Amino acid sequence: MTGVSARVAAIDNELAGEQQVVDGLYGRLDTLRAQARRRLAAVRRAGPSGSPQNRSERDAFATLYEDRVAQLEAVEDRLAFGRLDLHDGDRRYIGRIGLTDEEQTPLLTDWRAPAAQAFYRATAAHPDGVVRRRHLVTAGRRVTGLEDDVLDLDALVAQGVDPASLAGVSGEGALLAALGAARTGRMGDIVATIQAEQDAIIRSPLAGALVVQGGPGTGKTAVALHRAAYLLYAHRRLLERSGVLLVGPSRTFLHYIDQVLPSLGETGVVTATLADLFPGVEARGTEPDEVARLKGSTVMAEVVARAVRQRQRVPQQPTRVRIDGRTVVVRPQDVASAIARARRQHRPHNLARVTFVRDMLGRLAEQYVQQLGGDVAPEDRAEIVEDLRTTREIRVALNLAWMPLTPQGLLRDLWTKPHRLEAAAPELSPRERALLARPADAPWTPADVPLLDEAAELLGEDDQAARAQARAEAEQRAADVEYARQVLRSTGAGDLVSAETLAGRFAGSGPSLTTAERAAADRAWTYGHVVVDEAQELSAMAWRALLRRVPTRSLTIVGDVAQTSAAGGTHEWAAMLDPLLRGSWRLAELTVNYRTPAVVADAARRVALAAGLPVSPQTSARDVPDALTCTRVDDAHLAATAAERADALTEEVRDAAGAGRVAVVATPERAAQVRATLVAAGRDVPAGDAVDLHAPLVVLTPGQAKGLEFDVVVLVEPAEVLAASAGDLYVAMTRPTHALHVLHARDLPAGFAGQP
C-alpha cells in the first residue's frame, strides 16, 4: 500500500470511528426524547383533576417536560461538533448539550461547561492540557469530514496515534467553511467555531455591565446570544427565577435570530424591541428624527415629572357641597395641607392620592360632625365618611385637586394640549413644543415608550383601575359560581361538592405561565440579566427604561458607535453610560471581521473614516475575488439597473439547497423605485416593512438591513445614503458576505477612490 493510500485508509478509519460515536450520541438523544414525550403524554392524560395541589404539580411537570422536549428537538443539527484529546489520555466530545448514559457516565460535554473551555481557547503556546482538537463536520446525522488541530504532536504520537490518521493540521477549515456558506434568511449559531476573543467575552462574569464594541461582521450578535445561553447554563438557579431579557432593534431582527438560542438548548429568554417594553401599547407609529431625538433627551424626564406634579393642584376658590341639609366646604388651605402631607410620603402619584383623599375626607367629615354637635359614634363617623366619598360633587372636587392618571392619558394630554406642555416644559422652545404636538388619535411611536415607562414609574398603580379590576374579577367569580350550579344540577353531584368549590377549580385549572411569559406581561418585572443588541441606537430615555428592568445592573451591551443612525443614539459609550451607570461598566472589543471580504471591509472603513465616524480597528478573516464592483449608471436608469442586477445575482448565488440571499439597499425613495420595478417585472417583493428574510431577494433601507447579512448586496447611490446618515452608509456597505455591487449616478463618497 502506498503512502497516499495508507493515509486515505487511516482517515477513512477515523471517519468510521467518529460515525460510530455520533450514532451512539444520536441514539441516546432519541431515547431521552422518547422518555420525555412519554412522560408528557402521561401528565396530559391525567387531565385537570385532583386537588389544587395535584393540579399545580401536574402543570409544573407538564411545563418541565414540554421544555425538555423542545430542548432535545432543537439540538438535532450538529449535536456533536468537536473532540478534545488530552495529555492524560482522556477523550472528551463537545456538543450543544450535555448527555450521559443510564449510569450517568458523560457521553457529550455541553459547550458551556468549564470542561469544554479548552476547545475554544487552547493554543500550541497554551495547550491547557490538550494535545489534539478535532472538529467534526456533519450533514444531518452523518459525519462527512474531520479536521485536526494538533497542539502537541509528540504527545499525540506517544499515545499511539498514527500521524497518517491526522485530518489536517490548521484547525481553520470549519471556520472558513461557515463563513463561506450561503445565507438562509435565519442567523446560524457559531457554537462550533467560537474564537478565543469571542469565548472570553461569552464566559465573562455575570456581575456588572459589559460593553462589547466591535465593527460590522465581528460577531457581536452571535457573541451576545451565546453569552445569554452561557449565563443561563452557568447561573441557572439565579436566572431561571428572574429570566433574561434580550432587546433587539426590530421585529425583523428578532425573527432573524430566533432560532439561535433554541439551537443552543435555551428556550426561556424574553425577546423584545424597545417598542414592545410597555405592556398593552403597540408603538408602531413613525415620526421625524428631530422629534424622536427630542423625546429621547434626558430633559424629558423632568418634563414628565413636572407634568405629574402639576396634576396635584390647589383650587383657587372653595367648593361648597350640601349633604343632608348640611354644608361642607372643600377649602383651598385644606387641599394644600393634604397635598403636602401626601407628597411627604414620596410615593407614586396614584398611590399617594389615596393618602390625599383619606386626609380630605377626614377633614370634611370633621366639618360635618361639628355641625352635629361633635359627639358621633365611630361607626356613625365611618358612615359619614362613606357618604362624603360617594357624593359626586366631592369626588369631582377631589379629582380636580389630585386626578388619578394613566401613563397614556398623561402623555396624550401633553402632546395634544399645548397649554399643558407649555406648563410642563418651560425649558423647551416654542418650536420644540410645536414639534411634539400631534392629534389625539395618532399612534404611539417607539420614542413614546420610554416616556410612558417614565410616567408609569412616577404614577404607580391607579387605585381606581385596581378597584375596577377587583369588580371585574368578582363578576367573573359570580358567573363561574352560577355556571357551577348548572353543572351540579345537571350531574346530580350537588351533595358531593359545592358550587363555590367547583368554581374555584375552574379558576385554578388555567394554564401556568412560564417565567418569560409572566415577565413579558409585567411592566415592573425585573430581570436577572439584560442583553441589548444594536445598543448604540438607544436614547438616554430608553436607557432609563431599560435600567429599571435590571436593578442589579447585570447587562451585556453590544453595539458599534460607528453604526449609530437613530436620533439621540450613542456616539461615545462613556458619554452615554457614565451618567447612568456611574462608571461601573467594562469594555471588551472584537477585532476580527468574519463576515465582510477584506476589500469591501477596507473600503467601508475608509468611507466611514472620511465621514468622521469613530471606526473600531479590525482585521478581515478572509478575502473574496472580485468582491467589490462599482458601476456608474445614468440617474434615470438606476432603479431599473439595480432591479436587473439583483435579479441576475439572485440566480447566481442560490445553491442546490435553496440557500443564498441578495439584498438591494437604498434610501427609502430609491428602494420604493427598485421594488416597483421588480414587482412590475413579476417578482414577488414585499412592500413596506414586511421583510421576508426567507425570500431570495429583498429590497431594504439601511435601517431595515441593520444587524442582517446577505450573500450579495446591491447598494444604490451611496451618496444619497451618506446624505441621510454616515452611519447608514457604513451599515449598508458591510452587509455582504461575498460581494458588494455599487450602482451610482453621482460621484462616490470619499473613501471609494482607487476601487474598481
N, C-alpha and C positions, 0 to 999 in steps of 0.2 A: 504494500500500500504506500503510495507517495505521501510526501509531507502534507500536500494540499488536501488530498482525500482524507488523510488521518485527521486533519484539523476539522474538516467538514463533518466527519463521523463523530468526533468528540463534541462538537457544538450541537449536533442532532441529538446526541445522548442527553446533553444538558437540557435541551428543549423538551425532550420526552419526560425527563425527571421533573422539570418545573410544571409540565402539564399535569402530571400525576398529583403534585401538591395542590395546584389550583383546583383540580377536580374535587379533591378532598375538602377544600375550603368551601366550594360552592355546595357540596353535599351537606356540609354542616349548616350552611346558611339555609338551605331548603328545609332541613329538619327543624331548625328554630322557627322558620316561618310557619311551617305546618303546626307546630306546637302552639304558637301564638294565635293562629287562626282558630284552632280547636277550642282554646280557652275563651276566646272572644265569642265564638258561637255559643258555647255553653252558658256564658253570662247572659247573652241576649235571649237565649231560650228561657232563662229563669223568669223573665218578664217583670213588670212593676208590681211585685207582691212582697209580702212580709212586712216587718216593722220598718219605721222610718230609718232606723239604723241599718237594717239589712239593705234597704234600697240605696242608702248612701254608700254603703260598702260596694254594692253591685255597680253603681255608677262609677265609683273610683276605679274598680278593676276593669270595667269596660274602657274607660279612658286610657288606663295603663296599657291594655292590650292593643287598643287602636293605635296608640303612639308607637308601640313596639313593632306592629305590622308595618306601619308607614315607614319607620326607620329601616327595617330589614328590606323592604321593597326598593327604597331609594338608593341603596348602595350596590345594586346589581352590577352596574357598569364599573369595570376596573376595580373589583372588590379588593384584589391584592395587586400592588404595583412595584413592590421593592423587597429587597432582601439584604440583610447585613450578615457578613461572615466576620466573627470576632476573633481576637487573639487567643481567647481561651477555648476555641473550637466550637463555641455555641453558634447556632444559626437562627436568625430572627427574621420572620416575614412581616412586612409593613403593609397596612391596608387602611381602608376607610373607617372600619370599626374594629373593635377587639372581639375575637372569637376564642372560645375554649371548648374542649371536648367534654364528654359527660363526666369525666373525672376532674374537670376544671384545669386540665393541663393547657397552657396557652398554645393556640394554633396560629393566631394572627394578632399582631400588635397594633392598636389604634395609633394612627399617625400623630395624635396629640399627646400620647403618653411620653413621659420622660425617656423611656427606653427607646423611643423612635427618634429622638432629637438628633442623634448622630447621623441618621440618614440624610439630614439636610445640612449639617454643619461640618461633618468630618472632612478633613483635607489631608494630603500627604504630609504637610508640615505639622498638623494637629489631628492625628487619626482618631483620637478618642476611643481607642481600643478596637478600631475597625481595620480589617485587612483587605476586605473587598465589599464594595457597594454594588448591588446588582439592580438594574431597572428591568422590570417585566413589561413587555409590550403585549397587549392583549386586544383581541377583537371579539366582543361578546365574552364567551367563556373559554375561548381558545387562545393559547399562548402563541403569538406569531413572531416574537423576536426577543432577544436578550441584549443587554448592554452592560458591560462590567467596567467599573471604575476601581482600579486596583490601587490601594494606598500603601501596601507593603507586600511586594512580590515575593521576597524571601520567606516571609512568614507564611504566605499562602502556599508556596511550594513545600515548605516544611510540614504543612498539614496534609500533604499528599495530593494537592491539586495539580493536574496536568496543565501546563501553560497553554497547550493546544486547545483546551476547552474554554479559554477566555474569550468572551464575545465582545471584543473591542476594549479599548482602554481609556477612552476620552471622557465618558460619562455625560456628554453633552447632547447626544443624539436625541434622547427623549425630549429635552427642552426644545431643540430646534424643530423637531417634528411637530410639537404642539404649537410652536409659533407659526409654522408654515401651513397649518391645517386650515381648510376653508371654513368660513364662519357660517353658523346655522341659524342665527337670529336669537339665540339664547347664549348667555355667558357660560363658559365652562369653568370648572374649578381648576386649580393649579396644584392640587394636593400631591401629585406625583413629581412635580418639578419645582417645588418651592426652593428658592435660592437662599443662600446664607443670610444676606442682609434682610430679606423678607422674613425669614424664620425668626430672626432676633426680634423683629417688631411684633410678629404674631404671638410670641411667647413672652412679651414684655409684661411686667406685673400689672395686676388688676387695678391697684390703687392709683388715684390721680388722673390727670388729663394728659393723654399722649397725642401730640400733633404729628401726623405723618404727612410731610411735604414731599411732593415729587412731581416731576414733569409728566406730560402725556405719555401713556404707554408703559409706565414704570410699575404697573400692577397695584396701584393704590386701592382700587375697589376690591380686587381679589384678596389683597392682604387684609383689608377691613373685614371681609366676610369670613376668611379663615381665622382671623383673630376672634371674631364673635363665637365661632364654633369651638375654638380652643378654650376660651374663657368659660363657656358653658360646660366643657369637659373638666377643666381644672378646678372650677369653683361651683360645681353642680348644686350643692346643698344651699349655697347662698343665693345663686342667681335663679334657680327654679322657682323660688318663692316670689321673687320680685320681677323677674323677667328681664329681657334685653330688648331695647328699642333700637331699630335701625331706621334712620331718616335719610331718604334719597331725594334727588331733585325733581323727580316727576314720576307719575304712574307708569309711563312707558319704561323708564329706567328700572323701576321696581319689578316690572314684568320681565325685563331683560335678565335680571339676576335671580329670579325667584326659584330657580332650580338648584342653585349652588348650595345653599345651606342644607336642604334635604339630602343632597348627594353626599354631604359631609356628616350625615347622621343626626342633624338637628332640624326640628320642625316647629319649635316653640317661640321663635323670635317674632316680635311685633314689628311689622314694616309699615312705614307711613311716609308721606310727604309732609312738609310743613303745613300745607293747606288742609291736611287731614287731622291735625292735632287737637282741634276743638270739636268734641263730640256734638253731633246734631247740626253742624254747619258744613255745607259744601261750598268751599271757596273756589269757584270756577270762573269768576269774573276776571276781566282784564282792565288795565288802566295804564296811562303813560308812565314811563320810567321816572319822570320827575315826581309824580305823585307817590309811587312806591318808595322812592328814596326818602321823601319827606316822612311818610308813615314809619319807615324803618329807623329813623333817627331817635336818639335817646330822649330828645326833648318831648316826644310824645308820651313818655311815661309820666312826666309832670302834668301834661295836658289832661291825660285820663284821670290822674289822681285829683286834679283840681275840679274836673267835671263831676266826679263823685262827691267831693266835699261841697260843691255848690248846690247839690240836691238836698242839703241839710240847711234849711232856711228859716230865719225868724220872721214871722209876719209883721207887716208894718202896723196893722190895726188889730185890736182884739176882736174875737168872734164870739157872739152871744148865742147860746143854744137853750131853748126851753124844753124841759123834760118833766112831765107830770106836774105842770104848773109852777115849776121852779126853774131858775135861770143859772146856768154855769157859764163861765167865761174862759175861753182859751186866750190867756194873756201873753203878749209878746215876751214879757220878762220871765214867765214860767217856761215858755218854749226855749228861750235862750239858756236858762239854767239846766233844763232837761237835756238839751243838746250837748252842753258842756260836760255834764255828768256821763252821758253815753260815750262821748269821744274819749274820755279818760280811760275807758276800758281797752282802747287800742284794738278793738275787734273790727272785722269787716263790716261794711255799711249795713247790709241786711240783718246781720246778727246783732249789731249794736242798736238797730232800730227797735228790737224787742225791749231793750232797756229803756229807750226813749219813750216808747208807747206806754210801758208799765208805769214809768215815772209820771207821765202826763195824766194817765187815768187815775193814779193815786191823788194827784193834786185836784183834779176835777171832782173826784169822789169826796174829798175833804170839804170842798165848797158846798156840795150837796148836803153832806152830813151836818155842817154848821147851820144850814137853813132848817134842818130837822130838830135842832136843839143840841146837837153834838153828842148825843148818847144813843149809839146804834150797836146792836149785837154784831159779832164778827161775821156770822152767816148772812145777816142783812147787808152788811157792807160789801161782801162779795157779790151779792145780787145787784147792788147799785153799780159796782164796777162793770159787771157784765152788761147791764142796761146801757151804761155810757159807751161801752165798747161797740155795741151793736147799733148805736144811733148814727144814722147816715151823716148828719151834719158834723159830728165829731170825727168820724172816720175820714171825711173829706178834709177837715182842718188839719188833722194829724198827718195825713198823706201829703198835703201840700207842704208841711214843715219838714217831713222826712219820708220821701217817697220810696217804697220798695222798688228795686230796679233789677233788670236783667242786663247782662253784658250787651246783648244785641240791641235792646232798647236804648241803652246809654249811648252806644256808638252811633246808632241810626239818628238819634237826636242831634249829635254833634255834626254829622255830615249833612243833615237836611235842614237844620235850623241855624241860620247864620248868627243870631244873637247868642245862642248857647256856645258856639265855637269861639266867638269873639271874647266872651267872658272867660272861657276855659283856657284860651291860648293867646294871651296878650303878647307873648314873645314872637308870635308869627306875624308876618307882614300881611296886609290885606290881600296881596296877590297869592300868598301861600294859602291863606284860608279859602280863597276862591278856588284854588286847585283841589281842595279837599271836598268841596260841595258836590253833591250828587242827588239824584231823585231817591225817594223813599223805597222804590221797588227795584233799585239797582242791586245786582247780585254781589255777594261778598267776594272779595279778592284775596289772594294769598297774603298780601301785605296787611289785610284786616285781621288775620287770625292772631298774630301776636298781640294786637291791641285788644281784641276780645278776651284773650287769655289774661292780659294785664287787668282788664276791668273785672273779670271773674275773680281774680285774686283779691281785689280791693272790695268787691261787693259781698263775696261769700254766698252761702246758700240763701235763696229767697224764702223767708219763713212762710209767706203766703203760698208759694209754689209747693213747699213741703206739706202744708195742710191740705192743699188740693190733691196732692199725690196720696195722702192718707185717706182722704174721702173716696178717691177712685179705688183704692185697694179695699176699703170697707164695702163699697158697692160690689166689687168683684167677688168678695168673700160671701156676701149675701146671695149673689147669683149662684155661686158654687154650692152653697148650702141648699138652696131651692132645687137645684139640679140633683143633688144627692138624695133629697127626699123623694123625688120622682123615681130615681133608680131603686131605692129601697122599697117603694110601693110596688114597683113592677116585679121585683125579685122576691118579695116577701121576707127579706133579711133584716127587717127593722128591729127585730128582737135581738139581733146579734151585734149590731153596730149602730151608733147614732149618725144622723145626717152630718153633724158638725165634724165628727171624726173622719167620716168618709171624705168630706170636703177638704179636710186637712191633708189627706192622702193625695187628692188631686194636686194641691199646691206643692206638695213635697216630691212629686214624681217628675218634675220638669227636667230639662237637660242640665247637666252640670257643665259650667263654662271652664275652659282652660284658663291658665294664667294670662296667656296672650289675649284671649277674648275679653276677659274682665278688665285688663289694663287698657285695651283699645277703647272701651266704652266709658272709662272713668277719667275725667279731666285731671283729677287730683292724684291719680296713680303715680307713685314714684318707683323708678326702675333701679335695678342694681347696676346697670351699665347702659350707656347710650353710645351708639356708633353713628357718626354723621359723615355721610359721603358728599362730595362736592361742597364741603363746608365753607369754602370761600364765598359762596353765594349768599350766605345768611347775613341779615342785617343785625344791628345791635339789639333791636327789639325782639327779633327772632331768637337770638341767643338767650335773652332774659326768659322767654317762654320755655326754651329747652332746658335751661338750668334748673327751673322749678321741678322738672321731672326727674332730676338726678341729684338729690341733695348731697350725696357723697362725693360729687364731682368726679366720678369714675367715668371717663369718656375716652373714646377713640375718635379723633378729629382728623378727617382725611380730606386733603384738597391740594390745590395748586393756585397760589395767588396770582400767577401769570394768566390764568384762565378765567379770572373774575369778569363776569358780564352783567350781573344783577346790580340794579341801582341800590346803593347802600351796602354793597358787599365788602369783602375784606381784600385789601391790597398789601397789608402787612400784618402778620399774625400778632405780633406784640401789641400793636396799636388797638386791635380789636379785643384781644383776650386778656391783656393785663388788667384793665379796669373791671372785668368780670370775674376773673379767676385769681386776681391779686398776685400774679406772677407764679402761681402754683401749677405750672404746666411744663412739659418737657417736649423737646423737638427731636424727631427722627426723620432722616431723609432717605429717599430711594433714588438711586443714581443711575440705574441701568434701564434703558428703554427697550422693552421686549416686543413692543407692537410695531413701531414705525420703522421702515427701512432707513438706513443711515442717511442717504441722500435727501430723503423727504424730511427727516428729523432735523438735519443741518439747515435746510432751507427755512423750515418753520422757526428754528431758533434765531436765525439771522433776521427774519422778518419781525419777530417778537422783540428782539433787542433794538432794532431800528425804531420800533414804535414805543420804546421806553418801558416795556414790561419787565417785571422782576423775574427773569427766567432762571430756573434752577439748573445747575450744571448736570449733564447726564451724558451717557455713552450708549450708543445703539448696539444691541447684541448681534445684529446681522445686517447684511445689505442684500438688495434685490436688484438685478439688472433692469435698467430702463424703468425705474420706479417713479420717476418724475418727468412728466411731459407738460410743456406749456405751449398753447396754441392760440394765436391771435385770430379773432373772428369779428366780422362786421357786427356792430351792435344789433342791427335788425335781425340777424340770424343766430344770435346767441342761444335763445331758448330752443330753437329747432336743432341746432348743432348739439347742444347738451343732451336733448332727448335722444337724438340719433346715436351719439357716442355711448350714452348709458345703456341704451337698448342692445347695442352690439357687445358691449363689455359684459352684460348680464349673461349672454350665451357663452362667452369665453371662460368666465370664471366658474360656472356651475360644474360640479363634479358628478360622478355617476350616482352618488347618493343624494343628489339634490342640494348639497351644501354649496355655499358661495353667494355672497351678498354684495350688491352695488348700491351706493347712495349718491344722489345728487344733492349737494349742499349749496345753498344760495340765500340771499336776503329774502324776506317774505314775498316781496313783489316778484322777484325773479323766479322763486320757487313756484309761485302760482302759475307763471307763464310756462315753465317747463312741465308742470303737472298737466296743465290744459293741453299742451302739445301731445303728451304721451296718451292722455285719455282720448283725444281726437284720433290718434293712430290705433286705438283699440286696446291699449294697455290698461290693465286694472290697477290704478294707483290711487290709494285712499286720499281723500281731501281733508283739509284742516288738520286737527290734532289726532286724527285716527291713524296712528302709525302702526302698521302691521310689521313687526320685526321678522316674521317668517317669510314675508314677501321677498322675492329675489331682487326687486328693485324698489327703492323708496326715495321720495323727494322730501328733504328736510331743511329747516332753518338751522343755523348753528346752535341755537338754544335747544332745539329738539335733538340734535346729534350729540349733545354733551353726555359723556360717560359711555357712549356706544362705540362700536368699532365695526368696520366693514372690510371686505377684501379689497375693494377698489372704491375710491371716492372721485366723483367729478365735481370740481369746485368751479362755480360760475362767478366770474367778475370779482376777484378778491378785493379790488379797490373799493367796491361798494360795501363789502363786508367790513373792511377796515374802517370805512367812514362811520359805520354804525357802532363798531366796538373793536378795538385791537385784540381784546381777549377772544372775541368771537372768531376772528380770522385765525388765531393760534389754535383754537379748538378745531375749526374746520380742516386745517391743514394736517392735523395729527390723528385723524380717524382711521386712515387706511392701514391695513397690514401688508399689502403688496404693492399698490401703485396709487399715485395721485395724478389725475389728469386736470390741468388747469386751463380753463377757457376764458379768454378776456378780450374786451374791445378797448378798454382804457389801458394806460401804462400800468405795468405791475408795480406793486408797492416796493419800497426799498427793501433789499434783502434777497429778492429773487435774482438779482444780477448774476450773470455767469452760469445760470442754469439753462438746460436745453429748452 
